[in-house]
Amino acid sequence: MHDDRTLVEARLRRVLDERVRPAVYPESVPLDVAVWHAPGEPVPVAEGLAARPEPIAVGTRWGAPWGTSWFRVTGTVPEAWAGRTVEAVLDLGFDENMPGFQCEGLVYRPDGTPVKGLNPRTPWVRVAAPAEGGEEVRLHIEAASNPVIMGPRPFAPTPLGDPRTAGGEPQYTLTRMDLAVFDETVWQLVIDLEVLGELMAELPVEAPRRWEILRAVERALDAVDLQDVGGTAAEARARLTGVLSAPAVPSAHRVSAVGHAHIDSAWLWPLRETVRKVARTAANMTALLDDEPDFVFAMSQAQQWAWVKEHRPEVWARVKKAVAGGRFVPAGGMWVESDTNMPGSEAMARQFVHGKRFFLDEFGIENEEAWLPDTFGFAAGLPQIIKAAGSKYLLTQKISWSQTNRFPHHTFRWEGIDGTRIFTHFPPADTYNCSMTGGELAHAVRNFREKGAARRSLAPTGWGDGGGGTTREMVARAARLRDLEGSPTVTWETPRQFFARAAAEYPDAPVWAGELYLELHRATLTSQAQTKQGNRRSEHLLREAELWAATAAVRTGFPYPYEELDRIWKTVLLHQFHDILPGSSIAWVHREARATYARIAGELTGIIEAAQRALAGEGELPLVFNAAPHARSGVPAGGARTPVTEGRTTLTARPGGGHVLDNGLLRIEIDGRGLVVSAYDVGADRETIAPGLAAGLLQLHPDLPNMWDAWDVDAFYRRSVTDLTDADEIAPGEDGASVRIVRSFGASRATQVLTLPPGERLLLLDTEVDWHETEKFLKLAFPLDVHADRYASETQFGHVHRPTHTNTSWETAKFEACNHRFVHLAEPGWGVALVNDSTYGHDVTRTVRGEQDGSGRDGGTTTTVRASLLRAPRFPDPETDQGVHRFRHALLPGASIGDAVREGWRINLPERRLSGAREVAPLVTSDQDAVVITAVKLADDGSGDVVVRFHEAHGGRARATLTAGFAVADAVATDLLERPLPGERAPRAEGDRIAVRLRPFQLTTLRLRRA
C-alpha cells in the first residue's frame, strides 16, 4: 500500500479547521448589545444590573485597563429554531491562546443569578435545549478589561501593571454577540477527530494501531459532505466507532484526571481581580458538574473559597451544594498556595492551621494532601509541618521546570530534616494546566520515571494561572480516553482517591532526603525587598502580639484579641502567596502589599503595647521586654525586667588609615576605604576575615536573565562584578562604638553603619541604600578564613546543610539559595555566622588562596558568604525596588550553631523598653537553649488553654524542662490545629514543670490546661 499518511493527516487538519469546527454553530442571529462602563473599581452586582447602558456595536473598542464594563445582551430565539439547542456566543475580544490572561466575564440572569464565566475557551452560554421559538433572551455580563501584561514580546517592561500608569486606552474589540444553534453531533465529531488525530500523531509510524486510526479517519472524512457537515456528521462518527471502542492494553499507564484551575491569588492582576476570577471559575465548574456526571473538580487555597463566600454569595450557594455532592472538592488544606522557602516556621504552620480549619468548619472535610503545583521549590522543613497538620501527601509540578538536573522520581517519599517522610507526586505530564491532549498524555507515559514499579499518575486538568478551569471539551476527551487502545486510561478522581491508590500501589517508593530545590526562579529570594521585609517583620510582630497578649490574659485578664489576630494572620498568609512574597507580581500588587504591611505593623504594635502596659502597670521602673526565645542582658525569654549591661567599646584610629573598634571580645579593623579588614576573636586568638580581603563589601553585578526577569538570576551574572570600595565619607559615630560610611555608585547611594556593641561578640552592619539602578544585583560580601565543605542555613523548625563545593551539577545549580535568619559555617571547634533581619537570598563559595597566581602562598581556604540585598528587574514591575531600603546584618565570629540560632532571633526581635511598676515573669520557658519556643498563645477555641509550640534547633537530641508561669492542670500533645494526637504519650508534668525529650529538629505542640 502506498504511504499516504501525511496526505491524510494534512486533510484532517484542514477539514477540521475550515469545515467541521465552524459547523458547530451552523446558524446564528445577532443579539442587541448595550454597555455601561463602571467608574473606577468594580461595583456590586446589583448596581451593575441596575445601571442604564448605552448601545454598542460589535467591532467597537471597549475597556480601559483594569476597568469593568456591564454588557446587556437581548434577543429572541427564531421560530425556526424551536426544538433545537441554542447558545449565546459572547466573544468579548478573546485571544483563544491566552485563557486567564486577558478580558474575562461572568454572566448573570436579570435576577442576579450567576450562570457561568466567559473566557477564550468557553465563550458560550447555554440558552435552551430544546428551545422554544419566540423565547426572549436577556443576559448581563460583568466584563473585566484586564490588560495583557505578558504580551507578544514576553518580559517587555510595561506600564500596564498599575492603574496609576496604565492610561485609559481601550484594550479590546467586541468580536461576536450572537444567538446560535449548537449542533451537538458536529461538536462530538470534532472531539472524535481531535482525540484520534492527536493519538495517531503520538504512536510510532510503524505501529499497526496508528494505521488503523488513519484509515478510520480517512473513511470518516470521506463521509463528511463539506457543504452539509451537520447532515453527514452522524455517518462520519459511525465510521469512527470501531477505533474509538478498542480497549487499552492491560499494562496501560493510568491517569487520574482531577479537574482544576490553578488560580494565582495575585500575579499579573491584583488581589481584587482574583476575587472575581475565582467566582467566574467556580460558576463555570458548578455548571459543568451539573452537565457531566463523571467530572470531579478540586479547588485549593482556602482564601479563595473565603473570597467567594464573602463577595459572591450567589456563587457560594452553588459551590456548597456541589461540595455536598462530593465532586467539588476542597484541596490542599492551606490558606494559599504559598511560597515555602521564605515563610518562617510559625507562618508555614499557620498556612495549614487556617487552611484546614476553614474546610473543616465549612464542610467537615479534612484534607490529607498539600497541593502546591506551582510553588518555586520546597524547604526541607516542610514534611514534618505537613504531618503535624494531620496530612500525609504532597503534590507539586514545578520541579519539572529545573534547568540543569532532571529530578529522578515522579512518585517518591520525601524526607525532611527531622526524618519525617511524606508520600509525594509530581505529575509526569509536566503541566498543572493539562487539557487532555494526546501530546500531554503521551508525554506523561514516556516521562514517567517509575515505570515497572508503579503505573499511576495524576493530571490536574483545566486552564489555570489566570483561572477558567476545565472545559466541556476536556471532559469529552477524557470520556473517549477512559479505555482506548494506544493511550493511557483516564479516570476522573479526587486527590484523596489518587493518593490512596498510588500509595497502596507503591508502598516502597524511593526516598529523596532534603530540600526540593528548584533550579530556576532563584531571584525570587531577593526581588521586591520591601515585600519581603514586610513579611519578616509581620511574622515577628505576630509572635510578640500573641506572646504578650497571652501572658497578659493569664496574668491580668487582658482581653485576648482572637478576632484581630485571626484576621491579621490570614492577611500575612495571603501575602505569602507564591507570586507576592517572591516579588514576581505587577507593581499594583506590591504597592498594596507595602501599604498592608504598614497597616498590620500599626495594629500589632498597638496590641503589643496594650498587653505590655497591662503587664507592667504604671510606674517608673525601667523595663526591657524580651520576646526572643533566649535570655539576653539578664532579661529572661518571654519576660521583662531591668537589663544588665556590661563592658564598653573603644574607638581608636587605625595606623595607615581607618578605625579600630574593640570591646575586649572582638577587635574590628576598618580600613581607609570603610571596609572590614580584620575581625579578630580575642578569646579564640583567631582571625575571621581571609587574608588580604575585606568584609562588609558591597558588590554590584549586571543582572539581565535570559527570561523571567523578576524570577530569575542566571549563573553568568557572576562573571562581571564591581566592588564598591570608593567612599564619599567615613566618620566615627557619636556613640563611640560605630563607624559610618557613605558611598555613591551609579544613580544610587549607600550608607553603612558598623557597630560593635559593648559586651557582645558580634559586629552589626546597618545598610541603607537609596536604590535607583536598573537590571543590577547588589550583594553584601564576607570573605571568611574558614575551611568548610558545607554550611548551615536556617529553614522552618531547624536548618539545612548545603555544600560549599561544586562537585556535581546538583551542587553547581544551587548558586543562589534561601536562608531565614542565619547562615553558619565552621571548622571543628570554631565557626562564623551571618544573621539578618530581612534578607533571604544568599550564596556561599570557596577558593584556595594562592591558587590563582600559582605561588601556593598560605594555601588556606577562603569561604565567602554573600547576602543578596537588591535587584532591579523591569518585568513585571518596571520600577522594582526603586527607593530607600534598610537592612541589618550581624557577623558573629566564634559562633556555634546555637549562637547563630540565638542571635538570629535577637536581631529580628529588638528589645522594647517601657517604664512600669513591676517585672514580668515569663509565661512559659525552656531551660535548654536547643529547645526553642516558637509560639506562645491562647488556644484558638477560646478555652483559655495555653498553647506552646517548640522544636529542637541545634540538630541533636535534647532533653528540656518547660516551666509554666501558672498552675498546669494537664499537658496534652497536639497537632498544629491544637487537637490531641491519638496514641501520643502524654508529657510528664509535675506542678508547673513539664519534661520533654526531642529528636533532632523535632517539632512539638503542647496544650496546657490551666488549673
C-alpha positions, 0 to 999 in steps of 0.5 A: 500500500502506498504511504499516504499518511501525511496526505491524510493527516494534512486533510484532517487538519484542514477539514477540521479547521475550515469545515467541521469546527465552524459547523458547530454553530451552523446558524446564528442571529445577532443579539442587541448589545448595550454597555455601561462602563463602571467608574473606577473599581468594580461595583456590586452586582446589583448596581451593575444590573441596575445601571442604564447602558448605552448601545454598542456595536460589535467591532467597537473598542471597549475597556480601559485597563483594569476597568469593568464594563456591564454588557446587556445582551437581548434577543429572541430565539427564531421560530425556526429554531424551536426544538433545537439547542441554542447558545449565546456566543459572547466573544468579548475580544478573546485571544483563544491562546491566552485563557486567564490572561486577558478580558474575562466575564461572568454572566448573570440572569436579570435576577442576579443569578450567576450562570457561568464565566466567559473566557477564550475557551468557553465563550458560550452560554447555554440558552435552551435545549430544546428551545422554544421559538419566540423565547426572549433572551436577556443576559448581563455580563460583568466584563473585566478589561484586564490588560495583557501584561505578558504580551507578544514580546514576553518580559517587555517592561510595561506600564500596564501593571498599575492603574496609576500608569496604565492610561485609559486606552481601550484594550479590546474589540467586541468580536461576536454577540450572537444567538446560535444553534449548537449542533451537538453531533458536529461538536462530538465529531470534532472531539472524535477527530481531535482525540484520534488525530492527536493519538495517531500523531503520538504512536510510532509510524510503524505501529499497526494501531496508528494505521488503523486510526488513519484509515478510520479517519480517512473513511470518516472524512470521506463521509463528511459532505463539506457543504452539509457537515451537520447532515453527514456528521452522524455517518462520519462518527459511525465510521469512527466507532470501531477505533474509538471502542478498542480497549487499552492494553492491560499494562496501560499507564493510568491517569487520574484526571482531577479537574482544576484551575490553578488560580494565582491569588495575585500575579499579573492582576491584583488581589481584587481581580482574583476575587472575581476570577475565582467566582467566574471559575467556580460558576463555570465548574458548578455548571459543568458538574451539573452537565457531566456526571463523571467530572470531579473538580478540586479547588485549593487555597482556602482564601479563595473559597473565603473570597467567594463566600464573602463577595459572591454569595450567589456563587457560594450557594452553588459551590456548597451544594456541589461540595455536598455532592462530593465532586467539588472538592476542597484541596490542599488544606492551606490558606494559599498556595504559598511560597515555602522557602521564605515563610518562617516556621510559625507562618508555614504552620499557620498556612495549614492551621487556617487552611484546614480549619476553614474546610473543616468548619465549612464542610467537615472535610479534612484534607490529607494532601498539600497541593502546591503545583506551582510553588518555586521549590520546597524547604526541607522543613516542610514534611514534618509541618505537613504531618503535624497538620494531620496530612500525609501527601504532597503534590507539586509540578514545578520541579519539572521546570529545573534547568540543569538536573532532571529530578529522578522520581515522579512518585517518591517519599520525601524526607525532611530534616527531622526524618519525617517522610511524606508520600509525594507526586509530581505529575509526569505530564509536566503541566498543572494546566493539562487539557487532555491532549494526546501530546500531554498524555503521551508525554506523561507515559514516556516521562514517567520515571517509575515505570515497572514499579508503579503505573499511576499518575495524576493530571490536574486538568483545566486552564489555570494561572489566570483561572477558567478551569476545565472545559466541556471539551476536556471532559469529552476527551477524557470520556473517549480516553477512559479505555482506548487502545494506544493511550493511557486510561483516564479516570476522573478522581479526587486527590484523596482517591489518587493518593490512596491508590498510588500509595497502596500501589507503591508502598516502597517508593524511593526516598529523596532526603532534603530540600526540593530545590528548584533550579530556576526562579532563584531571584525570587529570594531577593526581588521586591525587598520591601515585600519581603521585609514586610513579611519578616517583620509581620511574622515577628510582630505576630509572635510578640502580639500573641506572646504578650497578649497571652501572658497578659490574659493569664496574668491580668485578664487582658482581653485576648484579641482572637478576632484581630489576630485571626484576621491579621494572620490570614492577611500575612498568609495571603501575602505569602502567596507564591507570586507576592512574597517572591516579588514576581507580581505587577507593581499594583500588587506590591504597592498594596502589599507595602501599604498592608504591611504598614497597616498590620505593623500599626495594629500589632504594635498597638496590641503589643503595647496594650498587653505590655502596659497591662503587664507592667502597670504604671510606674517608673521602673525601667523595663526591657521586654524580651520576646526572643526565645533566649535570655539576653542582658539578664532579661529572661525569654518571654519576660521583662525586667531591668537589663544588665549591661556590661563592658564598653567599646573603644574607638581608636584610629587605625595606623595607615588609615581607618578605625579600630573598634574593640570591646575586649571580645572582638577587635574590628579593623576598618580600613581607609576605604570603610571596609572590614579588614580584620575581625579578630576573636580575642578569646579564640586568638583567631582571625575571621576575615581571609587574608588580604580581603575585606568584609562588609563589601558591597558588590554590584553585578549586571543582572539581565536573565535570559527570561523571567526577569523578576524570577530569575538570576542566571549563573553568568551574572557572576562573571562581571562584578564591581566592588564598591570600595570608593567612599564619599565619607567615613566618620566615627559615630557619636556613640563611640562604638560605630563607624559610618560610611557613605558611598555613591555608585551609579544613580544610587547611594549607600550608607553603612553603619558598623557597630560593635556593641559593648559586651557582645561578640558580634559586629552589626552592619546597618545598610541603607541604600537609596536604590535607583539602578536598573537590571543590577544585583547588589550583594553584601560580601564576607570573605571568611578564613574558614575551611568548610565543605558545607554550611548551615542555613536556617529553614522552618523548625531547624536548618539545612546543610548545603555544600560549599563545593561544586562537585556535581551539577546538583551542587553547581545549580544551587548558586543562589539559595534561601536562608531565614535568619542565619547562615553558619559555617565552621571548622571543628571547634570554631565557626562564623555566622551571618544573621539578618533581619530581612534578607533571604537570598544568599550564596556561599563559595570557596577558593584556595588562596594562592591558587590563582597566581600559582605561588601556593602562598598560605594555601588556606581556604577562603569561604565567602558568604554573600547576602543578596540585598537588591535587584532591579528587574523591569518585568513585571514591575518596571520600577522594582525596588526603586527607593530607600531600603534598610537592612541589618546584618550581624557577623558573629565570629566564634559562633556555634550553631546555637549562637547563630540560632540565638542571635538570629532571633535577637536581631529580628526581635529588638528589645522594647523598653517601657517604664512600669511598676513591676517585672514580668515573669515569663509565661512559659520557658525552656531551660535548654537553649536547643529547645526553642519556643516558637509560639506562645498563645491562647488556644484558638477555641477560646478555652483559655488553654495555653498553647506552646509550640517548640522544636529542637534547633541545634540538630541533636537530641535534647532533653528540656524542662518547660516551666509554666508561669501558672498552675498546669492542670494537664499537658496534652500533645497536639497537632498544629490545629491544637487537637490531641494526637491519638496514641501520643504519650502524654508529657510528664508534668509535675506542678508547673514543670513539664519534661520533654525529650526531642529528636533532632529538629523535632517539632512539638505542640503542647496544650496546657490546661490551666488549673 
